[in-house]
Amino acid sequence: MPFANEFAHHKILGRFVENPEVKTLLESCREPVYPDEGTLPVCEVERRNWKPKYVVAIDGSHREILYDKGFPGAELSFISIANVLINVDKLIVESSKATIDPVEFNKVQSAYTLTVALPSTNMVREGFPDSRTSFRDAWAHLLQNTRPAEKSETLQETYAALLKNKPTDSEQKCPLMDLCLEKDSPRPDYEKGRCGCGKHPAFLSDALRIHERFSDTGSNGESFGEVMRVLEHLVLVSYLRHMERICNESGTWTMFEDTAIVMDGSLAVFGHPAWLSQAIKTELARINDLVKEKTGSDILVFGIEKSGRFFDHWCRLDTKNKRDFEREREAAEATGESPNFVVIEPGRLPKKSVLLVDDSYIKKYVVPSESSKPHGKDTYYGRPFLYKTSTGAMIVGISSILCDDHDDRSKAGLDQFPRLPDMLDLLDLLVSMRYPNAVIPLIAAHAEAAIPLQMGEKVLDKLAREHIGKSGT
């Protein structure tokens, strides 16, 4: 790391260029493979011009703030989760007007936003031995005290239901970690709320193992990224379970037929709490079986990846074909220059193109792998589909997996993507003209959840300064 006002010199670049080991490493890397246009598995999807009454959009944001009045390197994490309900009929009416009335347009949506602060690096709460224990307690109480909707169950109750579906019961480190002297103590007893040795409190949320990534020696952005994503997925499942209870009480199940739920990002959980994705898959299948019995139709839940490898691949297919890449490589070899990705002709793919990808396609063209385990098997509870909307927006959707056949990733048939025609109709209906490759519900959710960088940091820093250490006054 450089000292303050110390800058790197350009001569180091020459050392990289001249280093034979660097050249050997780069030469050993494989170049990507591109599918032929004739073999690209673009499929026809019969549509019915469906539109829902409501769309629920879920998005989250987190921001770590240095607290320089605290212990050295102290940080707080601020997290927001937005759950936005959009009335589609009102949206269409207001959007079609020559002049937008802000007051009326605001009636299109209603939002529930969870905002919370959690102790991070070197932030120790009164009565707790260290910052990790402070975080564990605050994280557990957040789940216990949060309800995503009026009269809904708490996120703790949703999480407890998912915990019953945990696919493995592997041994886990004592949540006290460095503080616990009983290194060989058994796994925590969550029913009694004590760790293995019985001396310290344990929480159901400890099973997510996020505290194991928690550090007092650096920023915990990755830990709180996991917290944010877990909250998003718990809100999704809690909302579905709330809908289930309402329908049970009313005896009418049309709510599931008229409502679409879209998540910003993948239907996947990564890192320490990755097991949650398999538990969610089991819960979605249970809810879907019940809804399908009552209505004859699947639930509509999907995610949208706005960036990443699938999105890059989809955009590349739209701008160049296999022969373009070959010509580019041949020209580079003739001139001795490294090939660059240059757009040849945007819009190669026809509008309304749909690409359903199986495991072999993904491993050949998107994420190279020779593993026998299907891509995303342990982390995704959805499958990707690629769609170019009627307006030309490039969308990577993640369709929820609702039964075992949907989870057979060796194939990619239309029947493995539940309510795919309805998803495509919805994307065509709600794609944004203001932002490229974006849909209105997620724009609305992001607007509710996003924490502004500069202004947000100043406001949150002032909030911390005015309140930290005042609990006893």
C-alpha positions in Angstrom: 0.0 0.0 0.0 1.4 3.5 -0.8 1.9 6.2 1.7 -0.2 9.4 1.5 0.7 11.4 -1.7 2.9 8.6 -2.9 2.2 7.5 -6.5 3.2 4.5 -8.6 5.9 4.8 -11.3 5.4 3.8 -14.9 8.5 1.6 -15.0 6.7 -1.3 -13.3 4.6 -1.7 -16.5 7.7 -2.5 -18.5 8.6 -5.2 -16.0 5.2 -6.9 -16.6 5.6 -6.6 -20.4 9.1 -8.1 -20.3 8.5 -10.9 -17.8 8.4 -14.2 -19.6 6.4 -15.9 -16.9 3.6 -13.4 -17.3 3.6 -14.0 -21.1 3.5 -17.7 -20.6 0.6 -17.5 -18.2 -1.4 -15.2 -20.6 -0.6 -17.5 -23.6 -1.9 -20.5 -21.6 -5.4 -18.9 -21.1 -8.1 -20.1 -23.4 -10.0 -17.8 -25.7 -13.8 -17.8 -25.6 -15.9 -19.9 -27.9 -18.9 -18.4 -29.7 -22.0 -20.3 -31.0 -22.9 -20.4 -34.7 -26.0 -18.3 -35.6 -27.6 -21.4 -37.1 -27.2 -23.4 -33.9 -28.1 -20.7 -31.4 -31.0 -22.2 -29.4 -33.4 -19.3 -29.9 -37.0 -20.5 -29.5 -40.5 -19.4 -30.3 -42.8 -18.7 -27.4 -46.5 -18.5 -27.9 -47.9 -15.5 -26.1 -51.3 -14.4 -24.7 -50.7 -10.6 -24.0 -51.0 -11.2 -20.3 -50.6 -8.4 -17.7 -50.9 -8.6 -14.0 -52.9 -6.4 -11.7 -49.9 -5.9 -9.4 -46.1 -6.3 -9.5 -44.1 -6.6 -6.4 -40.4 -5.6 -6.8 -37.7 -6.2 -4.2 -34.3 -4.5 -4.1 -31.6 -3.8 -1.4 -28.7 -1.5 -0.8 -25.9 -1.3 1.9 -23.3 1.2 2.8 -20.4 0.9 5.2 -19.5 4.2 7.0 -16.2 4.8 8.9 -16.8 6.2 12.4 -13.6 8.0 13.1 -14.7 9.0 16.7 -14.8 5.3 17.7 -12.2 2.6 18.1 -9.5 2.5 15.4 -11.0 1.5 12.0 -14.5 1.4 13.4 -17.4 1.0 10.9 -21.2 0.9 10.9 -23.2 -0.8 8.2 -26.5 0.8 7.0 -28.8 -1.5 5.1 -32.1 -0.7 3.3 -34.5 -3.2 1.7 -37.4 -1.9 -0.5 -40.5 -3.9 -1.2 -42.6 -1.9 -3.8 -46.1 -2.8 -4.9 -47.0 -1.4 -8.3 -50.6 -1.1 -9.7 -50.1 -2.0 -13.3 -53.4 -0.6 -14.6 -52.7 2.8 -13.0 -49.2 2.7 -14.3 -50.4 2.2 -17.9 -53.0 4.9 -17.6 -50.6 7.5 -16.1 -47.8 6.6 -18.4 -50.0 7.1 -21.5 -50.9 10.7 -20.6 -49.3 13.5 -22.6 -48.4 15.3 -19.3 -47.4 13.3 -16.2 -49.1 14.5 -13.0 -46.6 13.7 -10.2 -49.3 13.5 -7.6 -51.3 11.0 -9.5 -48.2 9.1 -10.7 -47.1 8.6 -7.1 -50.3 6.7 -6.5 -49.1 4.1 -8.9 -46.9 2.5 -6.3 -46.7 2.0 -2.5 -43.5 1.0 -0.8 -42.4 -0.7 2.4 -38.7 0.1 3.1 -36.7 -1.5 5.9 -33.8 0.7 7.1 -31.4 -0.6 9.7 -27.9 0.0 11.1 -25.7 -2.9 12.3 -22.4 -2.8 14.1 -19.4 -3.6 11.9 -15.7 -3.5 12.3 -14.5 -2.6 15.8 -18.0 -1.3 16.9 -18.7 -2.8 20.3 -22.1 -2.3 22.0 -22.4 -1.8 25.7 -22.6 -5.2 27.5 -20.9 -7.2 24.7 -17.3 -8.5 24.6 -16.5 -7.6 21.0 -17.9 -6.4 17.7 -18.7 -9.9 16.3 -20.9 -10.7 19.3 -22.4 -7.2 19.0 -23.2 -7.9 15.3 -24.7 -11.4 16.0 -27.1 -10.0 18.6 -28.2 -7.1 16.5 -28.6 -9.3 13.4 -30.8 -11.8 15.4 -33.0 -9.0 16.9 -33.4 -7.5 13.4 -35.0 -10.7 12.1 -37.1 -11.1 15.3 -38.6 -7.6 15.1 -39.1 -7.1 11.3 -42.4 -7.7 9.5 -42.3 -7.0 5.7 -46.1 -6.4 5.6 -48.8 -5.5 8.1 -49.9 -8.6 10.1 -47.3 -10.7 8.3 -45.0 -13.1 10.1 -41.6 -11.8 11.3 -38.5 -12.6 9.2 -37.4 -14.8 12.1 -40.5 -16.9 11.6 -39.9 -17.1 7.9 -36.3 -18.0 8.5 -37.2 -20.7 11.0 -39.5 -22.3 8.5 -36.7 -22.3 5.9 -34.2 -23.7 8.5 -36.3 -26.8 8.6 -35.5 -27.3 4.9 -31.8 -27.0 5.4 -30.3 -29.7 3.1 -27.4 -30.8 5.4 -26.9 -30.8 9.1 -23.1 -30.3 9.0 -21.1 -29.4 12.1 -20.7 -25.7 12.6 -18.1 -23.7 14.5 -19.1 -22.3 17.9 -20.6 -18.9 17.1 -18.4 -17.4 19.9 -15.3 -18.5 17.8 -12.3 -16.7 19.3 -14.0 -16.1 22.7 -15.0 -19.7 23.4 -12.3 -21.8 25.0 -14.2 -25.0 24.4 -12.7 -25.7 21.0 -14.3 -29.2 20.8 -17.7 -28.1 22.0 -20.7 -29.6 20.1 -22.8 -27.6 17.7 -25.0 -24.8 19.1 -28.3 -25.8 20.7 -30.6 -23.3 18.9 -33.8 -24.4 20.8 -32.2 -23.5 24.1 -30.4 -20.5 22.6 -27.0 -21.5 23.9 -23.7 -22.4 22.3 -22.3 -25.9 22.5 -20.6 -25.4 25.9 -23.7 -23.8 27.3 -22.0 -20.7 28.5 -22.9 -18.2 25.8 -26.0 -17.2 23.9 -26.6 -18.6 20.4 -29.2 -17.4 17.8 -31.0 -19.1 14.9 -29.3 -16.6 12.6 -25.9 -18.1 13.6 -26.8 -21.0 11.2 -26.3 -18.6 8.3 -22.6 -18.4 9.3 -22.3 -14.8 8.2 -20.4 -14.0 11.5 -17.6 -16.4 10.3 -16.7 -13.9 7.6 -16.9 -11.0 10.0 -13.5 -9.3 10.7 -12.1 -6.7 13.1 -9.1 -6.1 11.0 -10.7 -4.7 7.8 -14.0 -3.6 6.3 -16.9 -6.0 6.4 -18.5 -5.0 3.1 -18.7 -8.7 2.0 -20.4 -9.7 5.3 -23.0 -7.1 5.0 -23.5 -7.8 1.3 -24.5 -11.3 2.5 -26.8 -9.8 5.2 -28.5 -7.6 2.5 -29.0 -10.5 0.1 -30.4 -12.8 2.9 -32.9 -10.0 3.8 -34.0 -9.7 0.2 -34.7 -13.4 -0.1 -36.4 -13.6 3.3 -38.7 -10.7 2.3 -39.5 -12.5 -0.9 -40.4 -15.8 0.9 -42.2 -13.9 3.7 -44.3 -12.0 1.2 -45.3 -15.3 -0.6 -46.2 -16.9 2.8 -48.3 -13.8 3.7 -50.2 -14.1 0.4 -50.8 -17.8 1.1 -52.3 -16.9 4.5 -54.5 -14.2 3.1 -55.8 -16.6 0.4 -56.4 -19.3 3.0 -58.4 -17.0 5.2 -60.4 -15.5 2.3 -60.8 -18.8 0.3 -59.9 -16.9 -2.9 -56.6 -17.6 -4.6 -56.8 -15.1 -7.5 -54.1 -13.0 -5.8 -51.5 -15.4 -7.1 -52.9 -15.3 -10.6 -52.9 -11.5 -10.7 -49.5 -10.8 -9.0 -45.9 -11.1 -10.3 -42.9 -10.8 -7.9 -39.6 -9.7 -9.4 -36.3 -9.6 -7.5 -33.4 -7.3 -8.4 -30.6 -9.8 -9.0 -30.3 -13.6 -9.1 -32.6 -16.1 -7.5 -29.5 -17.3 -5.7 -27.7 -17.1 -2.4 -23.9 -17.2 -2.3 -21.2 -17.4 0.4 -21.7 -18.7 3.9 -25.6 -18.7 3.8 -25.7 -20.5 0.4 -27.7 -23.4 1.8 -30.6 -21.0 2.1 -31.2 -21.2 -1.7 -32.0 -24.9 -1.5 -34.3 -24.3 1.5 -36.1 -21.6 -0.5 -36.5 -23.9 -3.5 -38.2 -26.4 -1.3 -40.5 -23.7 0.2 -41.4 -22.3 -3.3 -42.3 -25.8 -4.5 -44.6 -26.3 -1.5 -46.4 -23.0 -2.0 -46.6 -23.6 -5.8 -48.1 -27.0 -5.3 -50.9 -25.5 -3.2 -51.5 -22.6 -5.5 -51.6 -24.8 -8.6 -54.1 -27.1 -6.9 -56.3 -24.1 -6.2 -55.9 -22.2 -9.5 -54.4 -24.6 -12.0 -51.5 -22.1 -12.6 -48.0 -21.7 -11.3 -46.9 -18.7 -9.2 -44.9 -16.0 -11.0 -41.6 -15.3 -9.3 -38.4 -14.3 -11.2 -35.2 -12.3 -10.9 -33.4 -10.0 -13.3 -29.6 -9.9 -13.5 -28.6 -6.4 -14.7 -24.9 -7.3 -15.2 -22.6 -10.3 -15.0 -21.5 -13.1 -17.3 -24.9 -14.0 -18.8 -25.7 -10.4 -19.5 -22.3 -9.9 -21.2 -22.8 -13.0 -23.3 -26.3 -12.0 -24.3 -25.1 -8.5 -25.4 -22.2 -10.0 -27.3 -24.5 -12.3 -29.3 -26.5 -9.2 -30.2 -23.5 -7.3 -31.6 -21.3 -9.9 -33.3 -21.6 -13.4 -34.7 -19.1 -16.2 -34.7 -17.6 -15.2 -38.1 -17.1 -11.6 -36.9 -15.0 -12.9 -34.0 -13.0 -15.1 -36.4 -12.3 -12.2 -38.7 -11.3 -10.1 -35.8 -8.9 -12.7 -34.6 -7.4 -13.3 -38.0 -6.8 -9.5 -38.4 -5.1 -9.3 -35.0 -2.8 -12.2 -35.9 -1.8 -10.6 -39.1 -1.0 -7.2 -37.4 0.5 -8.7 -34.2 -1.9 -6.7 -32.1 -4.1 -8.2 -29.4 -7.8 -8.6 -30.5 -10.3 -6.2 -29.0 -14.0 -6.6 -28.8 -15.3 -4.1 -31.3 -19.1 -3.8 -32.0 -19.7 -4.7 -35.6 -23.4 -4.2 -35.9 -25.8 -3.8 -32.9 -29.1 -5.5 -33.2 -28.0 -8.8 -34.7 -30.7 -10.7 -32.8 -34.3 -10.1 -33.7 -36.5 -8.4 -31.2 -38.5 -10.8 -29.0 -35.7 -13.4 -29.3 -35.7 -15.9 -26.4 -32.7 -18.1 -25.5 -33.1 -20.9 -23.0 -29.8 -22.3 -21.9 -29.0 -25.7 -20.5 -26.0 -26.7 -18.5 -23.8 -27.8 -21.5 -24.4 -24.4 -23.2 -23.5 -22.5 -20.0 -20.3 -24.5 -19.5 -19.2 -24.1 -23.2 -20.0 -20.5 -23.8 -20.6 -18.6 -20.6 -18.8 -20.2 -17.5 -16.2 -22.8 -18.7 -16.2 -25.8 -16.6 -15.7 -29.6 -16.7 -17.5 -30.2 -13.4 -20.1 -33.0 -13.4 -22.2 -30.8 -11.1 -24.7 -28.6 -13.0 -23.9 -24.8 -12.9 -25.7 -23.1 -10.0 -27.0 -26.4 -8.5 -26.0 -25.5 -5.0 -26.6 -21.7 -5.1 -29.5 -20.9 -7.5 -33.2 -21.6 -6.9 -33.8 -20.3 -10.4 -32.6 -20.8 -14.0 -31.5 -18.2 -16.5 -33.3 -17.2 -19.7 -32.2 -14.5 -22.1 -34.7 -12.2 -23.7 -34.6 -9.3 -26.1 -37.7 -7.3 -25.6 -40.1 -5.8 -28.2 -38.2 -2.5 -27.7 -34.7 -4.1 -28.0 -33.8 -4.2 -24.3 -31.5 -7.0 -23.4 -32.8 -8.9 -20.3 -31.3 -11.8 -18.3 -34.2 -13.3 -16.3 -34.0 -15.9 -13.7 -37.0 -18.2 -13.7 -37.9 -19.8 -10.4 -37.5 -23.6 -10.0 -40.8 -24.9 -8.7 -40.4 -28.7 -9.1 -37.8 -31.4 -9.8 -38.3 -31.3 -13.5 -37.6 -27.6 -13.7 -34.3 -28.4 -11.9 -33.1 -30.8 -14.6 -30.5 -28.5 -16.0 -29.3 -31.0 -18.6 -32.1 -29.7 -20.8 -33.9 -26.3 -21.3 -37.4 -26.8 -22.5 -40.3 -24.4 -22.4 -42.1 -26.4 -19.7 -39.1 -25.9 -17.4 -39.6 -22.2 -17.2 -43.0 -21.7 -15.4 -45.2 -19.0 -16.9 -42.4 -18.0 -19.3 -44.9 -16.4 -21.8 -46.3 -14.3 -19.0 -42.8 -13.2 -17.9 -42.0 -12.1 -21.4 -45.3 -10.2 -21.8 -44.6 -8.5 -18.5 -41.1 -7.5 -19.6 -42.4 -6.1 -22.8 -45.0 -4.1 -20.9 -42.8 -2.7 -18.2 -39.4 -2.1 -19.9 -38.1 1.4 -19.3 -37.5 4.0 -22.0 -35.5 6.1 -19.6 -32.8 3.5 -18.6 -31.3 0.9 -21.0 -32.1 -2.7 -20.3 -34.2 -1.9 -17.2 -37.8 -2.5 -16.1 -39.9 0.0 -14.2 -40.6 -2.1 -11.1 -36.9 -2.5 -10.3 -36.2 1.1 -11.1 -38.9 2.0 -8.5 -37.5 -0.4 -5.9 -34.0 0.8 -6.4 -35.1 4.4 -6.0 -36.6 3.5 -2.6 -33.6 1.4 -1.4 -30.5 3.1 -2.8 -28.3 5.0 -0.4 -26.7 8.0 -2.1 -22.9 7.8 -1.9 -21.7 11.3 -1.0 -24.7 12.9 0.7 -25.7 9.6 2.3 -22.3 9.2 3.8 -22.4 12.7 5.4 -26.0 12.2 6.8 -25.3 8.7 8.2 -22.0 9.9 9.7 -23.8 12.8 11.4 -26.4 10.3 12.7 -23.7 8.2 14.2 -21.9 11.1 15.8 -25.1 12.4 17.5 -26.2 9.1 19.0 -23.3 6.7 19.7 -22.6 6.5 23.4 -25.8 8.2 24.4 -27.7 5.1 25.6 -27.1 5.8 29.3 -27.9 9.6 29.2 
